[in-house]
């Protein structure tokens, strides 16, 4: 375990954290560090001394380099700090919603979401908001959807998307699959004939309302820790977020079975 004073020397200062991140990319002199961090020499020197005192950084003439111990610690601690920073940006939301649908290897990368927008949609405008998102998704080449619910007009939505030459991949929970077979079997038979659409069923535990991925962003509808849906949505659009979203969809796709007939 890392010594407490070493952890404190990293965690208690954004300047020291940024110094370590900079030096993790390679050695630098004091002036280069100062310019990169946009701080004064008077501000920088005490932080450099603290890092040297904790054997995280070594100075040779005027060049600062991470020690072997420093590099090992940075590679472990900095991702943890990034994770904490991500959750702290909206701790009330992330702390009250269920993230168990995310496989362990992707939980470790959740900070890749970057800056996301959280939108709360009034119950009276749920369908209107969905129509807006679908309209924006029409210029995407691939529309990927994981869901445990469907809107009553899901058939019309999918036909509309398919008409725009969009490839559509849908993964549904087994519970939803049984409901569709019971209540919307004819609709299912029809949409399975759409040439650019495939539907899969995920037979394991399904603890998410829905996840929608386009070429431009992804949208999450999460369940609360009590298992309820509260109409809050998260939209993320950074390149790293899209990579994460593709990896999440691929994980579920690899563990699902294609539906070929109703």
Backbone as JSON, one array per atom type, in Angstrom:
{
  "sequence": "XXXXXXXXXXXXXXXXXXXXXXXXXXXXXXXXXXXXXXXXXXXXXXXXXXXXXXXXXXXXXXXXXXXXXXXXXXXXXXXXXXXXXXXXXXXXXXXXXXXXXXXXXXXXXXXXXXXXXXXXXXXXXXXXXXXXXXXXXXXXXXXXXXXXXXXXXXXXXXXXXXXXXXXXXXXXXXXXXXXXXXXXXXXXXXXXXXXXXXXXXXXXXXXXXXXXXXXXXXXXXXXXXXXXXXXXXXXXXXXXXXXXXXXXXXXXXXXXXXXXXX",
  "N": [[0.84, -1.2, 0.0], [0.45, 2.3, -0.72], [2.29, 4.78, 1.04], [0.73, 6.88, 3.49], [1.5, 9.62, 3.63], [2.63, 10.01, 1.15], [0.45, 9.57, -0.54], [-1.1, 11.71, 0.32], [0.52, 13.78, -0.53], [0.12, 13.72, -3.23], [-2.7, 13.71, -3.63], [-3.64, 15.99, -2.32], [-3.05, 18.23, -3.75], [-3.62, 19.88, -6.74], [-1.71, 20.96, -8.37], [0.62, 19.42, -7.87], [-0.31, 16.94, -8.73], [-0.63, 17.5, -11.47], [2.01, 18.04, -12.17], [3.17, 15.53, -11.88], [1.75, 14.11, -13.82], [2.67, 15.44, -16.09], [5.43, 14.87, -16.03], [5.27, 12.16, -16.3], [5.09, 11.82, -18.97], [7.63, 12.3, -19.75], [11.0, 13.56, -18.97], [11.52, 16.95, -17.78], [12.53, 20.41, -17.7], [12.64, 22.96, -15.12], [11.58, 25.38, -16.03], [10.07, 24.62, -18.24], [8.14, 23.06, -17.0], [6.94, 24.99, -15.38], [5.87, 26.76, -17.32], [4.11, 25.05, -18.67], [2.24, 24.43, -16.68], [1.41, 26.9, -16.06], [2.13, 28.51, -13.79], [3.74, 30.44, -11.19], [7.29, 30.64, -10.44], [7.69, 30.8, -7.71], [5.42, 29.56, -6.76], [5.74, 27.02, -7.82], [8.16, 25.84, -6.84], [7.95, 24.93, -4.02], [6.19, 22.75, -4.36], [7.64, 21.05, -6.04], [9.71, 20.43, -4.32], [8.35, 18.98, -2.34], [7.58, 16.7, -3.78], [10.1, 15.69, -4.4], [11.04, 15.16, -1.8], [9.45, 13.03, -1.15], [10.41, 11.09, -2.75], [9.38, 10.79, -5.28], [10.08, 12.23, -7.43], [13.1, 13.07, -9.1], [15.88, 15.29, -9.27], [18.17, 16.28, -11.67], [20.75, 18.3, -12.24], [19.09, 20.77, -13.84], [16.95, 19.32, -14.6], [13.99, 17.54, -14.2], [12.81, 14.34, -13.29], [10.65, 11.51, -13.17], [11.01, 9.17, -10.54], [11.64, 5.6, -10.45], [9.93, 4.47, -8.59], [8.15, 6.6, -8.4], [7.01, 6.64, -10.97], [5.71, 4.15, -10.99], [3.81, 4.54, -8.97], [2.38, 6.75, -9.94], [1.15, 5.63, -12.2], [-0.73, 4.04, -11.0], [-2.16, 5.6, -9.09], [-3.03, 8.03, -10.31], [-5.08, 7.3, -12.28], [-7.04, 6.53, -10.41], [-7.57, 8.96, -9.1], [-8.58, 10.4, -11.25], [-10.91, 8.95, -11.65], [-12.3, 9.51, -9.28], [-12.58, 12.29, -9.56], [-14.31, 12.31, -11.77], [-16.74, 11.13, -10.76], [-17.31, 12.95, -8.72], [-18.15, 15.21, -10.04], [-20.86, 14.93, -10.45], [-22.0, 13.73, -8.13], [-24.38, 13.22, -6.73], [-26.13, 12.18, -8.62], [-24.75, 9.88, -9.78], [-24.28, 8.47, -7.46], [-26.77, 7.59, -6.65], [-27.78, 5.91, -8.52], [-28.01, 2.79, -10.29], [-25.2, 1.02, -11.25], [-24.54, -1.52, -11.87], [-24.92, -2.84, -14.26], [-22.73, -2.48, -15.8], [-19.9, -4.12, -16.99], [-17.01, -5.37, -15.13], [-14.47, -4.69, -16.36], [-15.07, -2.43, -17.78], [-16.11, -0.7, -15.92], [-13.82, 0.22, -14.69], [-13.01, 2.05, -16.52], [-14.78, 4.12, -16.54], [-14.44, 6.82, -16.19], [-13.79, 7.71, -18.65], [-16.0, 8.74, -19.82], [-15.92, 11.48, -19.71], [-16.97, 14.89, -19.9], [-20.33, 15.0, -19.37], [-23.79, 15.54, -20.25], [-26.52, 15.96, -18.13], [-29.91, 15.32, -18.25], [-33.14, 16.05, -17.22], [-36.21, 14.8, -17.85], [-39.53, 15.79, -17.89], [-42.34, 13.75, -17.01], [-44.55, 14.17, -18.61], [-43.45, 14.89, -21.02], [-41.95, 12.88, -22.08], [-42.29, 11.3, -24.43], [-42.12, 13.25, -26.42], [-39.46, 14.16, -26.07], [-38.12, 11.85, -26.76], [-38.77, 11.62, -29.44], [-37.34, 13.79, -30.47], [-34.68, 12.98, -30.02], [-34.57, 10.67, -31.62], [-34.99, 11.82, -34.13], [-32.64, 13.29, -34.41], [-30.91, 11.18, -34.57], [-31.11, 10.15, -37.08], [-29.18, 10.71, -38.97], [-27.12, 9.02, -38.48], [-24.92, 6.28, -39.13], [-24.95, 3.85, -37.85], [-27.12, 2.56, -35.51], [-27.32, 1.66, -32.31], [-28.83, -0.18, -29.73], [-29.68, -0.9, -26.45], [-32.07, -2.3, -24.37], [-34.68, -2.46, -21.87], [-37.26, -1.85, -22.13], [-39.98, -0.74, -24.25], [-41.31, 1.85, -26.33], [-44.79, 2.38, -27.11], [-45.01, 2.96, -29.83], [-42.88, 1.71, -31.1], [-42.5, 0.21, -33.41], [-43.04, 1.98, -35.57], [-40.99, 3.83, -35.13], [-38.66, 2.33, -35.64], [-39.05, 1.57, -38.3], [-38.94, 4.07, -39.47], [-36.28, 4.82, -38.93], [-34.9, 2.8, -40.33], [-35.59, 3.44, -42.89], [-33.91, 5.49, -43.47], [-31.59, 4.41, -44.28], [-30.1, 3.35, -42.19], [-28.13, 1.2, -40.23], [-29.33, -1.02, -37.82], [-29.02, -2.24, -34.61], [-30.33, -4.1, -32.02], [-30.62, -4.91, -28.64], [-32.41, -6.73, -26.36], [-33.94, -7.3, -23.15], [-34.68, -10.53, -21.69], [-37.11, -10.59, -20.38], [-38.49, -8.46, -21.57], [-38.56, -9.43, -24.16], [-40.31, -11.6, -23.91], [-42.63, -10.2, -23.3], [-43.05, -8.73, -25.64], [-43.49, -10.81, -27.44], [-45.9, -11.66, -26.44], [-47.6, -9.39, -26.53], [-47.02, -7.86, -28.82], [-46.55, -9.41, -31.1], [-47.07, -9.54, -33.9], [-46.05, -7.1, -34.75], [-43.38, -7.5, -34.16], [-42.77, -9.6, -35.91], [-42.98, -8.21, -38.29], [-40.95, -6.16, -38.17], [-38.69, -7.71, -38.02], [-38.29, -8.38, -40.58], [-37.15, -6.21, -41.76], [-34.49, -5.05, -43.7], [-32.05, -4.0, -42.69], [-31.89, -4.4, -40.01], [-31.3, -5.96, -36.88], [-32.21, -8.0, -34.14], [-31.52, -8.91, -30.82], [-31.54, -11.09, -27.97], [-30.86, -10.79, -24.55], [-30.12, -12.95, -22.08], [-29.4, -12.9, -19.42], [-29.18, -11.3, -16.11], [-30.57, -8.04, -16.09], [-29.96, -4.93, -15.56], [-30.66, -2.24, -16.32], [-32.29, 0.58, -17.77], [-32.18, 1.67, -20.44], [-29.8, 1.93, -23.16], [-28.49, 3.91, -25.6], [-26.73, 4.17, -28.58], [-25.14, 6.15, -30.97], [-23.46, 7.39, -33.95], [-22.58, 9.75, -32.97], [-23.02, 10.24, -30.23], [-23.83, 8.88, -26.95], [-26.67, 7.76, -25.06], [-27.85, 7.36, -21.83], [-30.22, 5.71, -19.84], [-30.73, 5.21, -16.66], [-31.45, 2.95, -13.94], [-32.6, 3.63, -10.62], [-31.06, 3.02, -7.38], [-33.02, 1.73, -6.05], [-34.3, 0.41, -8.01], [-36.01, 1.8, -9.65], [-37.23, 3.93, -12.35], [-36.36, 7.21, -13.14], [-36.61, 9.18, -15.06], [-34.39, 10.7, -15.64], [-31.67, 11.47, -17.74], [-28.52, 10.72, -19.25], [-26.22, 12.14, -21.43], [-23.46, 11.56, -23.42], [-20.6, 12.54, -25.33], [-17.92, 12.61, -26.11], [-14.9, 11.54, -27.85], [-13.59, 9.47, -26.49], [-15.67, 8.61, -24.87], [-17.43, 7.57, -26.78], [-15.91, 5.43, -27.69], [-15.87, 3.89, -25.35], [-18.63, 3.41, -25.16], [-19.08, 1.86, -27.47], [-17.59, -0.39, -26.75], [-19.06, -1.28, -24.55], [-21.5, -1.97, -25.76], [-20.61, -3.99, -27.47], [-19.83, -5.9, -25.61], [-22.34, -6.72, -24.51], [-23.53, -7.6, -26.86], [-21.96, -9.79, -27.57], [-22.79, -11.57, -25.69], [-25.35, -12.23, -26.23], [-28.26, -13.57, -27.97], [-29.26, -13.91, -31.3], [-32.46, -13.0, -32.56], [-34.36, -14.59, -34.86], [-36.85, -15.21, -35.75], [-40.29, -14.62, -34.91]],
  "CA": [[0.0, 0.0, 0.0], [1.21, 3.53, -0.76], [2.31, 5.48, 2.31], [-0.29, 7.9, 3.6], [2.01, 10.95, 3.32], [2.82, 10.07, -0.29], [-0.88, 9.78, -1.1], [-1.49, 13.09, 0.61], [1.31, 14.7, -1.35], [-0.47, 13.72, -4.58], [-4.13, 13.99, -3.64], [-4.0, 17.27, -1.72], [-2.63, 19.35, -4.59], [-3.81, 19.74, -8.18], [-0.44, 21.3, -9.01], [1.51, 18.25, -7.81], [-0.87, 15.93, -9.62], [-0.33, 17.87, -12.85], [3.46, 17.87, -12.35], [3.42, 14.1, -12.06], [1.22, 13.74, -15.14], [3.57, 15.99, -17.09], [6.69, 14.11, -16.01], [4.99, 10.8, -16.76], [5.32, 11.84, -20.42], [9.06, 12.46, -19.99], [11.68, 14.57, -18.16], [11.33, 18.35, -18.16], [13.21, 21.34, -16.8], [11.73, 23.72, -14.27], [10.89, 26.4, -16.82], [9.06, 23.95, -19.06], [7.05, 22.68, -16.09], [6.25, 26.23, -14.99], [5.09, 27.26, -18.47], [3.04, 24.11, -18.97], [1.23, 24.52, -15.64], [1.04, 28.31, -15.95], [2.29, 28.96, -12.4], [4.98, 31.16, -10.95], [8.38, 29.85, -9.83], [7.45, 30.79, -6.26], [4.39, 28.54, -6.51], [6.2, 25.71, -8.27], [9.29, 25.27, -6.1], [7.55, 24.1, -2.86], [5.58, 21.5, -4.81], [8.72, 20.19, -6.52], [10.43, 19.96, -3.12], [7.52, 17.94, -1.71], [7.68, 15.49, -4.59], [11.45, 15.16, -4.2], [11.14, 14.64, -0.43], [8.74, 11.75, -1.1], [11.1, 10.19, -3.69], [8.58, 10.61, -6.49], [10.77, 12.98, -8.5], [14.53, 13.32, -8.87], [16.39, 16.42, -10.04], [19.55, 16.19, -12.14], [20.98, 19.67, -12.71], [17.79, 21.46, -13.81], [15.99, 18.42, -15.24], [13.21, 16.72, -13.28], [12.39, 13.05, -13.84], [10.0, 10.6, -12.22], [11.77, 8.0, -10.12], [10.96, 4.34, -10.78], [8.8, 4.38, -7.66], [7.19, 7.63, -8.78], [6.28, 6.22, -12.17], [4.8, 3.06, -10.62], [2.72, 5.11, -8.19], [1.56, 7.59, -10.82], [0.36, 4.77, -13.07], [-1.83, 3.47, -10.22], [-2.93, 6.59, -8.34], [-3.67, 9.04, -11.16], [-6.39, 6.84, -12.75], [-7.98, 6.57, -9.29], [-7.96, 10.35, -8.9], [-9.44, 10.75, -12.38], [-12.2, 8.31, -11.39], [-12.94, 10.28, -8.22], [-12.97, 13.57, -10.16], [-15.47, 12.09, -12.62], [-17.95, 10.94, -9.95], [-17.59, 14.14, -7.92], [-18.82, 16.22, -10.87], [-22.31, 14.76, -10.29], [-22.02, 12.62, -7.16], [-25.75, 12.92, -6.33], [-26.74, 11.3, -9.63], [-24.07, 8.59, -9.88], [-24.39, 7.76, -6.18], [-28.14, 7.11, -6.41], [-28.22, 5.08, -9.65], [-27.41, 1.45, -10.34], [-24.2, 0.85, -12.3], [-24.18, -2.94, -11.92], [-25.01, -3.36, -15.64], [-21.44, -2.28, -16.46], [-18.94, -5.17, -16.65], [-15.87, -4.85, -14.35], [-13.39, -4.08, -17.14], [-15.51, -1.12, -18.24], [-16.24, 0.16, -14.73], [-12.51, 0.83, -14.47], [-12.8, 3.08, -17.53], [-15.97, 4.97, -16.6], [-14.03, 8.22, -16.27], [-13.66, 8.04, -20.06], [-17.2, 9.47, -20.22], [-15.61, 12.9, -19.83], [-18.05, 15.78, -19.48], [-21.61, 14.56, -19.91], [-24.95, 16.37, -19.92], [-27.64, 15.24, -17.48], [-31.17, 15.95, -18.61], [-34.31, 15.49, -16.55], [-37.37, 15.0, -18.73], [-40.82, 15.61, -17.21], [-43.1, 12.59, -17.49], [-45.48, 14.59, -19.65], [-42.73, 15.18, -22.27], [-41.06, 11.76, -22.38], [-42.41, 10.91, -25.84], [-41.61, 14.37, -27.21], [-38.0, 14.13, -25.98], [-37.67, 10.68, -27.51], [-38.9, 11.96, -30.86], [-36.23, 14.68, -30.82], [-33.45, 12.18, -30.09], [-34.67, 9.8, -32.81], [-34.82, 12.66, -35.31], [-31.21, 13.6, -34.49], [-30.16, 9.95, -34.85], [-31.34, 9.7, -38.44], [-27.99, 10.87, -39.82], [-26.1, 8.09, -38.04], [-24.81, 5.08, -39.95], [-25.26, 2.69, -37.02], [-27.94, 2.86, -34.33], [-27.23, 0.5, -31.41], [-29.81, 0.08, -28.67], [-29.89, -1.92, -25.42], [-33.25, -1.8, -23.67], [-35.58, -3.35, -21.13], [-38.62, -1.34, -22.34], [-40.23, -0.18, -25.59], [-42.44, 2.74, -26.47], [-45.86, 1.74, -27.88], [-44.83, 3.19, -31.27], [-41.52, 1.28, -31.45], [-42.49, -0.27, -34.79], [-42.94, 3.15, -36.45], [-39.66, 4.41, -34.92], [-37.66, 1.5, -36.32], [-39.28, 1.69, -39.74], [-38.45, 5.4, -39.85], [-34.82, 4.77, -38.93], [-34.45, 1.93, -41.41], [-35.82, 4.14, -44.16], [-32.79, 6.41, -43.67], [-30.41, 3.59, -44.59], [-29.35, 3.19, -40.95], [-28.03, -0.15, -39.67], [-29.93, -1.0, -36.48], [-28.79, -3.4, -33.76], [-31.1, -3.94, -30.79], [-30.5, -5.98, -27.64], [-33.5, -6.58, -25.39], [-33.94, -8.25, -22.04], [-35.55, -11.68, -21.9], [-38.44, -10.21, -19.89], [-39.11, -7.64, -22.61], [-38.79, -10.32, -25.3], [-41.54, -12.35, -23.64], [-43.75, -9.26, -23.37], [-43.27, -8.42, -27.06], [-44.11, -12.0, -28.02], [-47.27, -11.75, -25.95], [-48.45, -8.23, -26.85], [-46.69, -7.2, -30.1], [-45.93, -10.42, -31.93], [-47.16, -9.18, -35.31], [-45.09, -6.01, -34.98], [-42.05, -8.11, -34.15], [-42.62, -10.33, -37.18], [-42.79, -7.24, -39.37], [-39.66, -5.46, -38.11], [-37.61, -8.67, -38.27], [-38.09, -8.46, -42.04], [-36.43, -5.03, -42.22], [-33.2, -5.57, -44.18], [-30.86, -3.48, -42.0], [-32.17, -4.47, -38.57], [-31.15, -7.23, -36.17], [-32.61, -7.94, -32.74], [-30.91, -9.95, -30.0], [-32.05, -11.18, -26.6], [-29.85, -11.0, -23.51], [-30.86, -13.79, -21.15], [-28.93, -12.76, -18.05], [-29.76, -10.2, -15.35], [-30.58, -6.85, -16.94], [-30.23, -3.87, -14.59], [-30.58, -0.94, -16.98], [-33.49, 0.92, -18.52], [-31.76, 1.61, -21.83], [-28.54, 2.54, -23.61], [-28.59, 4.19, -27.03], [-25.44, 4.6, -29.12], [-25.1, 6.55, -32.37], [-22.12, 7.79, -34.37], [-22.26, 11.06, -32.41], [-23.12, 10.28, -28.77], [-24.67, 7.82, -26.38], [-27.66, 8.19, -24.08], [-28.1, 6.37, -20.79], [-31.35, 5.82, -18.92], [-30.36, 4.29, -15.59], [-32.36, 2.69, -12.84], [-32.11, 4.05, -9.31], [-30.64, 1.9, -6.55], [-34.25, 1.02, -5.66], [-34.84, -0.28, -9.18], [-37.02, 2.63, -10.31], [-36.79, 4.82, -13.43], [-36.71, 8.56, -12.7], [-36.67, 10.08, -16.22], [-33.15, 11.44, -15.84], [-30.87, 10.87, -18.8], [-27.15, 11.22, -19.38], [-25.74, 12.11, -22.82], [-22.0, 11.75, -23.51], [-20.29, 12.66, -26.77], [-16.49, 12.69, -26.42], [-14.38, 10.4, -28.6], [-13.35, 8.38, -25.53], [-16.98, 8.1, -24.45], [-17.96, 6.74, -27.86], [-15.14, 4.17, -27.66], [-16.4, 3.16, -24.2], [-19.97, 2.97, -25.5], [-18.95, 0.74, -28.41], [-17.12, -1.57, -26.02], [-20.18, -1.78, -23.75], [-22.46, -2.65, -26.65], [-19.99, -5.23, -27.94], [-19.89, -6.87, -24.5], [-23.68, -7.28, -24.46], [-23.8, -8.31, -28.11], [-21.26, -11.08, -27.52], [-23.46, -12.45, -24.73], [-26.76, -12.26, -26.61], [-28.65, -14.51, -29.03], [-30.08, -13.22, -32.31], [-33.84, -13.45, -32.8], [-34.53, -14.69, -36.32], [-38.28, -15.29, -36.05], [-41.14, -14.37, -33.75]],
  "C": [[0.88, 1.24, 0.0], [1.15, 4.22, 0.59], [1.3, 6.62, 2.3], [0.24, 9.26, 3.21], [2.29, 11.1, 1.82], [1.47, 10.3, -0.98], [-1.33, 11.21, -0.89], [-0.75, 14.07, -0.27], [0.77, 14.78, -2.77], [-1.9, 14.26, -4.55], [-4.48, 15.4, -3.18], [-3.64, 18.47, -2.58], [-2.82, 19.04, -6.07], [-2.51, 20.03, -8.92], [0.49, 20.1, -9.02], [1.0, 17.12, -8.69], [-0.51, 16.23, -11.07], [1.16, 17.77, -13.16], [3.77, 16.41, -12.66], [2.91, 13.62, -13.43], [2.14, 14.23, -16.26], [4.86, 15.17, -17.18], [6.49, 12.66, -16.41], [5.17, 10.69, -18.27], [6.79, 12.01, -20.76], [9.66, 13.54, -19.13], [11.42, 15.98, -18.68], [12.1, 19.25, -17.21], [12.16, 22.2, -16.09], [10.93, 24.75, -15.07], [9.79, 25.79, -17.67], [7.86, 23.54, -18.2], [6.22, 23.91, -15.71], [5.35, 26.73, -16.12], [3.9, 26.35, -18.76], [1.9, 24.23, -17.96], [0.73, 25.94, -15.44], [1.01, 28.76, -14.49], [3.6, 29.72, -12.28], [6.03, 30.22, -10.37], [8.15, 29.73, -8.34], [6.39, 29.75, -5.88], [4.93, 27.15, -6.78], [7.2, 25.07, -7.32], [8.86, 24.44, -4.88], [6.94, 22.76, -3.26], [6.65, 20.53, -5.33], [9.49, 19.61, -5.34], [9.67, 18.84, -2.43], [7.62, 16.63, -2.46], [9.06, 14.86, -4.48], [11.59, 14.52, -2.83], [10.46, 13.28, -0.3], [9.26, 10.76, -2.15], [10.26, 9.86, -4.93], [9.27, 11.23, -7.7], [12.23, 13.14, -8.12], [14.99, 14.44, -9.8], [17.86, 16.19, -10.39], [19.87, 17.48, -12.86], [19.62, 20.38, -12.7], [16.68, 20.61, -14.44], [15.32, 17.55, -14.18], [12.7, 15.46, -13.99], [11.65, 12.27, -12.77], [10.97, 9.5, -11.82], [11.0, 6.74, -10.54], [9.75, 4.15, -9.88], [7.72, 5.38, -8.03], [6.36, 7.23, -9.97], [5.29, 5.1, -11.84], [3.58, 3.59, -9.88], [1.79, 5.94, -9.06], [0.64, 6.74, -11.68], [-0.82, 4.12, -12.34], [-2.74, 4.54, -9.63], [-3.67, 7.56, -9.24], [-4.99, 8.55, -11.75], [-7.46, 6.85, -11.65], [-8.48, 7.99, -9.06], [-8.87, 10.83, -10.02], [-10.85, 10.18, -12.18], [-12.98, 9.11, -10.34], [-13.43, 11.62, -8.77], [-14.22, 13.41, -11.01], [-16.74, 11.98, -11.79], [-18.31, 12.2, -9.18], [-18.27, 15.24, -8.72], [-20.33, 16.13, -10.75], [-22.56, 13.6, -9.33], [-23.45, 12.24, -6.77], [-26.41, 11.97, -7.33], [-26.08, 9.93, -9.62], [-24.21, 7.78, -8.6], [-25.75, 7.17, -5.9], [-28.65, 6.23, -7.55], [-27.38, 3.81, -9.76], [-26.46, 1.33, -11.54], [-23.78, -0.61, -12.47], [-24.29, -3.54, -13.32], [-23.67, -3.25, -16.36], [-20.48, -3.39, -16.05], [-17.69, -4.58, -15.99], [-14.8, -4.15, -15.18], [-13.77, -2.71, -17.68], [-15.79, -0.16, -17.09], [-14.93, 0.9, -14.49], [-12.24, 1.98, -15.44], [-13.94, 4.1, -17.58], [-15.63, 6.45, -16.66], [-13.81, 8.66, -17.71], [-14.91, 8.74, -20.61], [-16.87, 10.94, -20.48], [-16.76, 13.74, -19.3], [-19.35, 15.37, -20.17], [-22.71, 15.54, -19.5], [-26.02, 15.5, -19.27], [-28.92, 16.03, -17.73], [-32.29, 15.26, -17.85], [-35.55, 15.84, -17.36], [-38.66, 14.79, -17.94], [-41.6, 14.46, -17.83], [-44.02, 12.96, -18.65], [-44.81, 14.8, -21.01], [-41.78, 14.05, -22.67], [-41.09, 11.4, -23.87], [-41.86, 12.0, -26.76], [-40.08, 14.37, -27.23], [-37.43, 12.97, -26.77], [-37.72, 10.95, -29.01], [-37.74, 12.85, -31.32], [-34.94, 13.89, -30.96], [-33.44, 11.29, -31.32], [-34.43, 10.61, -34.07], [-33.34, 13.0, -35.51], [-30.39, 12.37, -34.88], [-30.28, 9.5, -36.29], [-30.13, 9.84, -39.35], [-26.84, 9.98, -39.36], [-26.08, 6.86, -38.95], [-25.19, 3.82, -39.17], [-25.98, 3.15, -35.76], [-27.98, 1.6, -33.47], [-28.04, 0.79, -30.15], [-29.89, -1.13, -27.74], [-31.06, -1.45, -24.57], [-34.01, -2.89, -22.91], [-37.02, -2.85, -21.24], [-38.76, -0.91, -23.8], [-41.38, 0.82, -25.48], [-43.52, 2.04, -27.31], [-45.68, 1.88, -29.39], [-43.45, 2.72, -31.74], [-41.43, 0.8, -32.9], [-42.29, 0.89, -35.76], [-41.55, 3.79, -36.34], [-38.62, 3.65, -35.72], [-37.82, 1.54, -37.84], [-38.73, 3.01, -40.25], [-36.93, 5.43, -39.91], [-34.29, 3.95, -40.1], [-34.6, 2.6, -42.77], [-34.71, 5.13, -44.48], [-31.48, 5.67, -43.9], [-29.49, 3.44, -43.38], [-29.32, 1.72, -40.54], [-28.49, -0.09, -38.21], [-29.65, -2.32, -35.77], [-29.47, -3.16, -32.42], [-30.9, -5.16, -29.9], [-31.58, -5.74, -26.6], [-33.36, -7.63, -24.28], [-34.89, -9.41, -22.35], [-36.98, -11.37, -21.46], [-39.18, -9.38, -20.93], [-39.44, -8.5, -23.84], [-40.1, -11.09, -25.11], [-42.78, -11.45, -23.73], [-44.08, -8.93, -24.82], [-43.94, -9.6, -27.76], [-45.58, -12.09, -27.65], [-48.16, -10.63, -26.49], [-48.2, -7.63, -28.24], [-46.06, -8.19, -31.09], [-45.96, -10.06, -33.42], [-46.19, -8.05, -35.66], [-43.67, -6.56, -35.04], [-41.79, -8.85, -35.46], [-42.32, -9.36, -38.33], [-41.38, -6.64, -39.33], [-38.49, -6.42, -38.31], [-37.33, -8.83, -39.76], [-37.34, -7.24, -42.58], [-35.0, -5.42, -42.54], [-31.98, -5.13, -43.36], [-31.02, -3.52, -40.49], [-31.96, -5.88, -38.04], [-31.51, -7.03, -34.7], [-32.03, -9.16, -32.01], [-31.57, -9.95, -28.62], [-30.9, -11.52, -25.66], [-30.53, -11.72, -22.36], [-30.43, -13.68, -19.69], [-29.6, -11.56, -17.37], [-29.55, -8.88, -16.1], [-30.96, -5.65, -16.08], [-29.99, -2.49, -15.2], [-31.89, -0.69, -17.7], [-33.17, 0.88, -20.02], [-30.43, 2.31, -22.06], [-28.64, 2.7, -25.12], [-27.27, 4.76, -27.53], [-25.58, 4.94, -30.6], [-23.65, 6.89, -32.74], [-21.65, 9.04, -33.62], [-22.26, 11.1, -30.88], [-23.77, 8.99, -28.26], [-25.54, 8.41, -25.27], [-27.94, 7.05, -23.12], [-29.37, 6.7, -20.03], [-31.11, 4.77, -17.84], [-31.5, 4.08, -14.62], [-31.75, 3.24, -11.55], [-31.68, 2.81, -8.53], [-31.84, 1.09, -6.06], [-34.89, 0.29, -6.83], [-35.9, 0.49, -9.93], [-36.39, 3.44, -11.44], [-37.27, 6.23, -13.09], [-36.67, 9.61, -13.8], [-35.46, 10.99, -16.36], [-32.29, 10.71, -16.87], [-29.49, 11.5, -18.82], [-26.73, 11.06, -20.84], [-24.26, 12.44, -22.82], [-21.58, 11.71, -24.97], [-18.81, 12.75, -27.09], [-16.05, 11.45, -27.19], [-14.14, 9.2, -27.67], [-14.66, 7.77, -25.06], [-17.57, 7.19, -25.51], [-17.23, 5.41, -27.94], [-15.65, 3.29, -26.53], [-17.79, 2.59, -24.55], [-19.97, 1.81, -26.48], [-18.51, -0.53, -27.71], [-18.22, -2.15, -25.14], [-21.16, -2.55, -24.63], [-21.89, -3.98, -27.14], [-20.03, -6.31, -26.87], [-21.28, -7.53, -24.46], [-24.0, -8.09, -25.72], [-23.17, -9.71, -28.09], [-21.92, -12.07, -26.56], [-24.97, -12.55, -25.01], [-27.0, -13.23, -27.77], [-29.56, -13.78, -30.01], [-31.46, -13.86, -32.42], [-34.06, -13.46, -34.31], [-36.0, -14.82, -36.72], [-39.07, -15.12, -34.77], [-41.78, -15.67, -33.25]]
}
